[in-house]
Amino acid sequence: MQICLRLPTTSPFTINTTLNSSSIHRNNEKTISSSLKLCSPQNKFNNGDRPNIFACFSTAASPISKSRLAAASNLIANVETDDQKIAIQLPGDLRPELIPKHVALIMDGHGRWAKNRGLPIEHAHYEGVQKLKQLIMNCSKFGVKVLTVYVFSTENWNRPKDEVDFLMAHYKGLIQSIIKEQTMGQDLRFSVIGDKSRLPQSVQSTISSVENFTRNNTGMHFLMALSYGGRYDIIEATKKIASKVEHGILRAEDINESAFEQQLLTNVTEFPNPDLLIRTSGELRVSNFLLWQLAYTEFYFPNKLFPDFEEADLIEALNTFRGRQRSFGGRNK
């Protein structure tokens, strides 16, 4: 039989399966249905009303226990016995072997989205949160191993204090609720890369808590680049290398690309160098993001502003990547 599970995305999550009818009870189907009601948008605003930004950090469903999520996950993700086999069906022409292992995203365009509609910036960030939730679920569903999202750069500290304070509270709520919930539901691992020392203490504590909570998870690794800059990353790695040389731990002649990459902040993940970079809003620059790591990354620049970025846009980006010929400086035969 075929089971279709509809997640909060623009298309169904379809699972083709041959199951012994006696092996799955109707109660299990109810478990899947109820357990996957994650993060559906609510508290929408009308007529220009100013929303409570933290309304998007709650869900329409009742609190989900880890045991319920585990039951659903075990039923749909890794089932393969003599009479049971489940395979995820990717959309369109996507094939598992051509999905990028690491996708990086610069989610640009919130300000223009709000300005175009005559709305406060909070509305744009509300919509951006919904699209980020969808993006995390879709990347995990399609088999991406690492997703790195650029949410706040070292240069963003130069913005007005009121905006910075709002964004810090915004990201704290995002990490506390949405990220923690989705890491439970999808076995995601969560990490923050950047200069954490500049973040408010409450944000640092929240990050540490969720990082520890997900440390042993084995699903997609979600990296949030917060207070991050590519130049900062390279300078800090250089300082670490210099300190090792100064203390006799490392010789100058032992310094190579591998030794240097081990000191970069992306060393926390299995696949530190992105295969695909997506920057929304049509801007054609990397804005001090992962400068070392992007050396052989494929770029994709959709004209969509991030609050308008849909699942179909992600699929288009993945299809574009599928058609790229990657030679890494060599010559394809």
Secondary structure, DSSP 8 states (H G I E B T S, - for coil): -EEEE--SSSS-EEEEEEE-TTTS-HHHHHHHHHHT------S---TT----GGGGGS-SS----HHHHHHHHHHHTS-EETTEEEEE--STT--GGGS-SEEEEE---HHHHHHHHT--HHHHHHHHHHHHHHHHHHHHHHT-SEEEEEEEEGGGGGS-HHHHHHHHHHHHHIIIIIIHHHHHHHT-EEEEES-GGGS-HHHHHHHHHHHHHTTT--S-EEEEEEEE-HHHHHHHHHHHHHHHHHTTSS-GGG--HHHHHTTSGGGGSS--S-SEEEEGGG----TTSSTTTTTT-EEE--S--GGG--HHHHHHHHHHHHT----TTS---
